[in-house]
Amino acid sequence: MIGKMKVVQIDDKGIQIVYLDRPTPKKGEALLKIKYCGICGSDIQTYTGNQPFATYPRVPGHEFSAEIVEIEDNDIGLHKGMTVTAIPYFNCGKCYSCTRGKVNCCENNETMGVQRDGSFAEYIVMPIERIVDGKGLDAKTLSLIEPFSIGYHAVNRVDIKTGDKVLVIGAGAIGIFAALAAKLRGAEVYISDIFDKRLEAAMKMGVDGIINVKNEDLKERVKDITNGNGMDVCLEAVGMPETFLNCIESACFGGKIGLIGNGKRETTFNHSILLKKELDVYGSRNSLNDFVPLVDLVSKDNIDILQIVSDILPLENVKEAFDLLKDNDGSKIKVLVEFDKI
């Protein structure tokens, strides 16, 4: 159909492919042809009706790569035909956080696929200043930059040092990327989870050790690894009360905790333990300023981040792709949907 495009839409009937008008870029925007989209946990929440910030119908997606189809002259070196990714968070520019330069903490943030329509469409428009040069990276790799940036940002927030003993709790895509980011800073990194497949994937990405808490005692393993001292840094990448408490217990006196997992339940604990250990606790949200340095890093050091991709499905099988993660038995870490074959 002339002027129409295929779009993935989630509504009260579930997930489906619909035909909508191809968007037209305004001044300051570019038209992008999507190549690959990754499925995030927030997309699955939207799919299952558990995303508190999404309204319906909603186009999911904020992990993607694309080709520039139309773009006006610009001073950041972007041109037609380039393979790129983009920053999918839209800050208001007016709230207290934005006026202080902390744009990732915007009080009115809108993330693609959640508060606004996302990248699961043949074509999208993006503000030129949010488009990131792919620096020659392939389209599959570029679609992983956004989830990598979440872990990368957290590691920068906590300021992990060479030689630090780091525990990452949660070996999903974000946790594995956080572990990789910590390794790139020279840390000694361990990761825990309940799924062997995820832990095996983390080992392939270079962690120093794995802990399957389904059949190993986390407290005892941490004691063994640290000679009873505790971890210098604990990164929580699950979002459960129990795993946050695990971080408090596993951290050394004077240690640090970085919170990445988006919790949905309240956590009850005696805050005196934070005082006793004098723990530094860092929240970590989004990552607007880390895309460019991360693309540079992956490109320069030829880091293979595609190892965490468990499945790549064509657009026509998008429901199957979402169901793979909705009904995940722990063997699926990152699922990509390919748009190029349509």
N, C-alpha and C positions, 0 to 999 in steps of 0.2 A: 504493500500500500504506500503510495507516494506521500511523503511527509510524515509518515508514521514510524514508530519504533516499538520494539518489544521491551516491556518493562515488567519486572517482578513486583507484585503487589501483595501485601498481606492485609486481609480484612476479616470480617466475622465468618467468612466462608473458608478461611484458611489461606494458603499461598497459591498464587496462580500467575500466569503470564498474560498480560493484557497489552493492547495496542493503544499508545498515547501519541500525541503530537511530538515531533522532534523539537527540542528547545532551540531557541534563537539567542545567541549571546548578545548581551547589552554592552555598552562601552565599559571597558575595564574587565570584561569577561572573555573566556575562551571556550570554544566548543571542543569537547573531548569525546573520543570513541573508546569505550571501555574495552579492555583486553581481559583482565582477570579481576574477580572479586573474591575476597576471603570472607568466610562466615565467622562472625564474632559471637561471643556469648550473649551480648546484648541483642543481636539479631534473633537468636533462639528464644530469648525472653519475649520479644515482640511476636514471634511466631506462635508461642504457646500462650500468649495473653498475660504474661507475667512481667511485662516491662511497664513500670509505673509512669514513665515519662513519655511514652509513645501514644499517639492518637491514630485512629484508623479511618480510611485506608492509609497504609504507610509503605513506602518503598524502602527496603532495608539496605544496609551496607555502608561501611566507611573505610574498609581496607581494599584498596584497588590500585590497578595500574591502567594507563590509558595512552592513546596516541592523540597528539594535538591535531585537530582537523581545521579549525579556524582560530586565528589569533591576530590581534592588532600589533603594530610595532610596540616594542617595550624595551626597557633598559636593563632587563635581567637575563637576556640571552635566550629567551624561549622563542621557538619558531615552529611552523607547521611541520608535521612528520616526526617530531621528537616523541620518544616514549618517556612518560613521566608518571609520578604519583602526585598526591596533593594532601594538604593538611585539611582534615574534615571537620574541624571544630570552628564554630563561628562565635567569636566573642563580641560583646555589645559595644565596647570602646568607651562606655560612659560610667560604669559602676566603679566603686572604690578600688577594686582589684585591678581593673583595666587602667585606671588613671595612674596607678603606681607601677605599671609595667608587668604586673603578674597576670597576664592575659589568660593563661591556662586555668586560673582560678576564677574566671569571670562568673559573676553571680547569675548571669542570664545566658550562660553558654547554650548553644544549640549544636548538637552533634548530628552529623548526617546519619540517616537511618533510624534516628531516635526522635528528636524534636522536629526534625525536618527531613524531607525525602532524601534518600541516599543514592548509592552508586550502582544498584542493581538495575541498570538500564543500558540499552545500546549506546545512548549518547547522554551526556550531562554537560551542564555549563558550570564553570568554576571561576571565581575571581582570579585574575592573573597572578596577584601577589601570593596566592595560596598554592600555586602550582610549583612542584619541585622537580628540577632537572634530574633525570634518571642516571646521568653520568655513564651511560653505556650499559647499565645493568639490564638484564633481561626482564621481560614483563612479569614473569612469575615471581622473581625475587622482589621486584618493586612492590608487588601487592602485599608483601610481608613487612614492609618498612614500618607501617603504622603499628601493628602489634609489637614489633621489635622496639619501637620508640617508647612504648609504655614501660617496659622493663628497663630500658636504657635510661629513661628519665628518672626512675626510682633509684637506680644505682648512683646516678649523679647527685640526686637529692641527699642521699645518705653519705655520699663522699667516701666510697669504699677505697681502701688503700692497698698497695702491694703487700702481700703477706697476710692480710686479714683472713681469718677463718669465717666463712659465710655459710649460713644455712638458708636455703630457699624452701619454703613449705608450699607445695603445690607444683606439680610438673605438667600443667597444661601449657598451652603455647606461651602465655605471658610469663609464667614461672620459668620455663626453659630459656626464654629470651633474657629474662633478668639474670639467670645463672650465667649465660653466655656473656652478658655485659660485665658482670663481676669478674669473670675469667679474663676478659680483655683488659681489666684494670690490674691484673696480677694477683688476684685473690685465690685462696684455696677454697673451693666451692663444693658444697654438698647439697643434695636436693632430696626431699621426701615426698612420698605420695602413697596411694594404696594400689596403683595400677602398674604392673610390671612393664607393659608396653610403653607407657609414658616414661618410666625410669630408664628403659633401654634407649629411648630416643634422646634423653638427656645425656646419657653416657656417650652417645655418638657425637653430641655437640661439645664434649670435652670436659664435663664436670669431673671432679676428683673422686666423688663417691656418691652412692645412692643409699636411701633408707626406705624400705618398704614398711610403713608403720602398721600394715595389716598383720605382719608376722615378726616385726622387730620392735623393741622398746626404744622410742625416740630419746627419752631421757638418758638411758644407759649408753646409747650410741654417741650422743653428744658428749657425755663424760669421757668415753674412750677416745674420741677424736681430739678433744681439747685438754686432755690430762686433768679433767675435772673443773676446768676454768669457765667453760661456757663459750659460746660463739661471740666473736667480735660484732657481727652483724647478723640479724635475722630478717629475712624478707618474706612477708606474708602475701601469698598469691592465690588464696582460696576465697576469703571473705566470710569465714565461719568463726563464731565465738571461740570454739575449741582451738582453732589454729592460731588465733591471736594470743590465747593463753599459752599455747605451746611456745610461741616466740618469746613471751615474757620469761617463761621458765628456762628456755634454752640460751638466752642471752647472758653474757658475762656481766659482772659488775662493771659499770661504766660503759656498757655496750650500747648498740643502736638497733632500732627496729624500724623497718620501712613497710608501710601498709599499702599494698597494691590492690588486693582483692576487694571487690565492692560488696560489703556486708549488708545483709537484709534483716539480721536479727540482732537484738541487743546483747551486749556482753556484760556480765556481772563479775567483778573481781575487786579485791582489796587494793586500792590504789597505792597503799603504803609500799608495796613491792617495787613500784616505779621509783619511789623516793629512796628506798633502801639500796637499790642497785644503781640509782642515779642514771636511769636509762633515758636516752634520747629517742623520742618516737616521732617519726616523720610520716605525714600523709603524702600521697603522691597521686596527682590527677592529670590526665591528658599529657600532651607533649607538643607544644607548638614550635619551640625553638630547637628541637633535636632532630628534625627530619633531615635538614641539609647536612649537618656533620655526620649523621648516621649513614646517609647515602654515600658520602665521601669515604667513610670508614669501611663499609662493606665493599665498595668499589676498589679502593686502594689496597686493602688487605686480602681481597678475593675470598671473603668469608662465605662459606656455603651454608646459607640458612634454609635452603630448600629441603633439608633432611627432615624437618618436622612436618612436611606436607604428606598426609596419609592418602588423600584422594583428590583427583581433579575430575570434575564432571562437567559436561556441556550444559548450556543454558536450559535446553529442553528437559534436563533431568534435575532442575533446581529443587523440586520438592524432595526428591530422593537425597540430594545433598544435605538439605536441612534436616531430614529425618535421620541421617547418619549420625548427626550430632545430638539431635533430640533424644535418640535412643542409644546414646553412646555407651559402649561397654568398657570404655577406657582405652580402646585401641585406636581411636580417632583423635588426632591432636589438632591438625589444621586441614580444613577442606576448602578447596578453591573451586570456583565456578568459572568456566572458560566461555568467553563471549566471541572469540575470534572464529569459531567454527560455524556460527549461525549464518 
